Amino acid sequence: MCGGRSVCVLMCVFCFCCALKRKHVFSIHELTVTGKDLRDCGKQKVCVTSSADCPASAPESVLSAESFVNTSCHFLIQEESLTCRWAQLDGRAETSSSFIFTRTGGINRCPSILHFFSRFNLTIKSTSVIGQKERFSDVYPVVIEDIVQAPRPVITSVNVTHSSVSVTWTSGNIAVSKCRIRYKRLNTESWRQTSGFPLLVVEGLQAFSEYRLSVSCIHDRGRWSDWSEETRVKTSESRPVAALSLSYRVASEGNSGFRQLLLLWKALDVTDARGLIRRYEVSYYPTNQPFLKKTVLTAELKAVVVVRAEEYEVSVWAYNSAGRSPDRSLRIDASLPHDVRSVKALWVYSDGSSLRIRWDRDSIAVNASEFAIEWSAAANPDPKHWQRVDGSTLTTRLPGIKADETYNISVFPIYGSLCGPPTSISASLQHGALLDLVRFGLVNVTRSSLAVEWMWTEAKPRVNVLQYRLVLEGADGAQSLTVFPDKQQHTFHQLHPNARYSVYIQAETATGNFSKASLDVNTPLIDYDEMMRFAVPVLLLLLVFGIFSVSSMTLCRKHVISNPRYSLIGRWLLDPHLQGNGQVCVLKLESVFPLEQQKSFIRVERRVSLRSEHEDAPPSEISPALRKPHGDAPPSEISPALRKPHGDAPPSEISPALRKPHGDAPPSEISPALRKPHADARAAGRPEDAHLPSLAEHSDYVQTGQIVSQLYEKSSD
């Protein structure tokens, strides 16, 4: 019970809401009667269109005037007919209507109540077909003379020029006082009106344009007639009033001095063309040689001419049957290149009975002002079809496509007066884009990236593909992007090492998607290629450094001699004014010279100079044998080897090594080390000394810490 009551309450609420939202509905009704349609109701002075409408009492007692609004009537003299129109409330119900005429005086009999001078009251009766519910309007007083409507005119002739139309008409035998004409351009909504009599002339029309027009007339005291049947007229042609919008592109022909000049212009608007454009004229010549002027005639919106790499003056005109348009001129320097980008991501697919084409602009290029689309049948390239869209539009529909034709489609980006290179594609209504994606494969894989490639080939796919998508799926989700014929490779970045990924090409169609090709790839844990690229240079660098170090040590040991001034022993040996005490001191140099260095040279010379104040050791600490030769020690204490060669010691006591090479000693007693290196050394049978230079006096060679001459003296002893 509770459930049934709830349903009833809900139904009541719903009905109440519907009643609140219900709006009044009106329907337009019209009824025309003549004298033959009237019936007399006897002494009640009432004429009706149906005998059942003769009232038993006054009709005012059953009025429903609120149901009848906007009632109007007119009388046609030629037909002697009365026509009334009104709007009736609750027009959804099917009803039948009738008139009730009540005479107000005179001899207005029912058959002749409808005439020019008649007066009466009119009541409209409406009866519903279902339920027979009757409704009556207000009583309308009618004066026929005031509601007479002129007959509908008939247009008889039309004369047109490029900017005006003259119209003549007839209105039967009824004289009219004024007429008006309404007109509008084809495919527009608003009407314009002008009046005149007896001739109607419409001026200020556009040339080569189609108009619809009709005429209406009125009596002095009557009402405007109905509009005549519409007549379509077309104004004649006149010369184009606007110049063409011209763009160009210069392309080189290899290494020759010639250039291809592409000229592209936009078709004139109908309002500017003022007629049917039949041909275009292109004129061009070098600016410094006007006598080389050339002219090209074409019916297309494009022209390609060959020019030299110099400056040209180019002009273009459009022609119709009335004349030519103003010229559009450009000064073009064909020697200068123009870096203008083409469109990318061009694709086309079938869309009902037409082809839908889409593209994308280059991200680094400036925004194009508009795009020009050219398409033609591959079997019949002429004529070519053109369409222009603004620079913000990246897709459009190509109409007029035949089902059994293959079309070549090109898109040109327009940047003001510059035109970019075209991007082309082939398509048909059955297959869409005539391209197929093949040879999908892996290019490279690292621990954080994955690269794949594919190729495009001309083919007729089995289905109409809306677009292709490259999809990468992994444990972290999926990522995808749309691929187009200008893209043949892609790299996915920021991947995880030692992870499994699935890469595939997905084709999207109107009925579903399917996978075109797929790959399963595992990313490595370590990039061996990167490791090798880092390790090989490091190893080579270490190898070069090691070779350099070993070579440097070897060269230093063989050729570098320590400077004796930086050691205490060196300063002791180089002090020439030290005096000795007559004792011979022996300086052992085994620890100074490396064993592998077989020969070293020490120069000892006698010098007289003051002791430097920067010496480290005082004279008292120096050995007496090294003091000045004329110092405190007596000559007897000085070693004979350190005395002067011509001093007190006899020559016999002087060491043969210290004698002059050409002194008293015979050559046999002279040390072989002091002989001439290139003569005596060879004679002594020591070829290893042949390369040594000649030594000055008081000089000798030291070998393994011992003087060479002493070594030879010991050996001779």
HELIX and SHEET records of a PDB file:
HELIX    1   1 CYS A    2  LYS A   21  1                                  20    
HELIX    2   2 GLY A   35  ASP A   37  5                                   3    
HELIX    3   3 GLY A   42  GLN A   44  5                                   3    
HELIX    4   4 SER A   51  ASP A   53  5                                   3    
HELIX    5   5 PRO A   59  VAL A   62  5                                   4    
HELIX    6   6 ALA A   65  SER A   67  5                                   3    
HELIX    7   7 ILE A  144  ASP A  146  5                                   3    
HELIX    8   8 VAL A  270  ALA A  273  1                                   4    
HELIX    9   9 PRO A  290  LEU A  292  5                                   3    
HELIX   10  10 TYR A  528  HIS A  559  1                                  32    
HELIX   11  11 PRO A  564  TYR A  566  5                                   3    
HELIX   12  12 LEU A  568  LEU A  574  1                                   7    
HELIX   13  13 PRO A  619  GLU A  621  5                                   3    
HELIX   14  14 PRO A  635  GLU A  637  5                                   3    
HELIX   15  15 PRO A  667  GLU A  669  5                                   3    
HELIX   16  16 PRO A  672  LEU A  674  5                                   3    
HELIX   17  17 ASP A  680  ALA A  683  1                                   4    
HELIX   18  18 PRO A  687  ASP A  689  5                                   3    
HELIX   19  19 VAL A  708  SER A  716  1                                   9    
SHEET    1   A 4 PHE A  26  THR A  34  0                                        
SHEET    2   A 4 SER A  81  LEU A  89 -1                                        
SHEET    3   A 4 PHE A  68  LEU A  76 -1                                        
SHEET    4   A 4 VAL A 148  GLN A 149  1                                        
SHEET    1   B 5 ARG A  39  ASP A  40  0                                        
SHEET    2   B 5 VAL A  46  VAL A  48 -1                                        
SHEET    3   B 5 THR A  95  ARG A 103 -1                                        
SHEET    4   B 5 ARG A 119  SER A 128 -1                                        
SHEET    5   B 5 GLU A 134  VAL A 143 -1                                        
SHEET    1   C 3 VAL A 154  VAL A 160  0                                        
SHEET    2   C 3 SER A 164  THR A 170 -1                                        
SHEET    3   C 3 LEU A 200  GLU A 203 -1                                        
SHEET    1   D 4 ARG A 192  GLY A 196  0                                        
SHEET    2   D 4 LYS A 178  ARG A 185 -1                                        
SHEET    3   D 4 GLU A 210  ILE A 218 -1                                        
SHEET    4   D 4 THR A 231  LYS A 234 -1                                        
SHEET    1   E 3 SER A 245  SER A 252  0                                        
SHEET    2   E 3 PHE A 258  LYS A 266 -1                                        
SHEET    3   E 3 LYS A 302  ARG A 308 -1                                        
SHEET    1   F 4 LYS A 294  THR A 298  0                                        
SHEET    2   F 4 ARG A 279  PRO A 286 -1                                        
SHEET    3   F 4 GLU A 311  ASN A 320 -1                                        
SHEET    4   F 4 GLY A 323  ARG A 324 -1                                        
SHEET    1   G 4 LYS A 294  THR A 298  0                                        
SHEET    2   G 4 ARG A 279  PRO A 286 -1                                        
SHEET    3   G 4 GLU A 311  ASN A 320 -1                                        
SHEET    4   G 4 ARG A 328  ASP A 333 -1                                        
SHEET    1   H 3 LYS A 344  ASP A 351  0                                        
SHEET    2   H 3 SER A 354  ASP A 360 -1                                        
SHEET    3   H 3 THR A 395  LEU A 398 -1                                        
SHEET    1   I 4 HIS A 385  ASP A 390  0                                        
SHEET    2   I 4 GLU A 370  ALA A 377 -1                                        
SHEET    3   I 4 THR A 406  TYR A 415 -1                                        
SHEET    4   I 4 LEU A 418  CYS A 419 -1                                        
SHEET    1   J 5 HIS A 385  ASP A 390  0                                        
SHEET    2   J 5 GLU A 370  ALA A 377 -1                                        
SHEET    3   J 5 THR A 406  TYR A 415 -1                                        
SHEET    4   J 5 THR A 423  SER A 428 -1                                        
SHEET    5   J 5 GLY A 432  ALA A 433 -1                                        
SHEET    1   K 3 LEU A 435  VAL A 445  0                                        
SHEET    2   K 3 LEU A 450  GLU A 458 -1                                        
SHEET    3   K 3 GLN A 489  PHE A 492 -1                                        
SHEET    1   L 4 GLY A 477  VAL A 483  0                                        
SHEET    2   L 4 GLN A 467  GLY A 474 -1                                        
SHEET    3   L 4 ARG A 500  GLU A 508 -1                                        
SHEET    4   L 4 ASN A 513  ASN A 522 -1                                        
SHEET    1   M 2 GLN A 579  GLY A 580  0                                        
SHEET    2   M 2 ALA A 625  ARG A 627 -1                                        
SHEET    1   N 3 SER A 600  ARG A 603  0                                        
SHEET    2   N 3 SER A 699  GLN A 703 -1                                        
SHEET    3   N 3 GLN A 706  ILE A 707 -1                                        
END                                                                             
